[in-house]
Amino acid sequence: MPIVHGLRDEYSHRITFRLANIHDKTTFDLQAQLGFTATPEFFLLDADGTILGHWGEEVTESALRLAFDKVPID
């Protein structure tokens, strides 16, 4: 999670970050839509909700940065 928090600070002008905690009932619908099964689990969605990337806990900062840099700016 520290990797994501650092990237959130850097990319928040381009990407909206949402935390879906497995125990947070307010995110259960989102978790079901995404097929959320583990923690941590990271999804990158476009503005329409299409999954652009999906990673488990072994994701590296460079992998996330590469994916974030490919997201088109509206």
Phi, psi and omega in degrees: 000326179302325178299313182295319180297319177295318179291326177301316179299321183282324187254004186298340177285345182242332188231136175269125180258133175231135177263125177245091179286134184302338181260359183270107183300334181288346179250008182301320179297315178298316179301317180295318180298323184273344185078031181300122184230345186222174176219130353281155177217134187241132178236140172245119182245150172275182183298337180269358180090008177285133180286119178264336180200153181211126183224152173265195186292346182271013182291144179260159176300320182294324178294317178293317180300317178299315179294317180297321181292340179274347180291125180293145177270128179282000000 
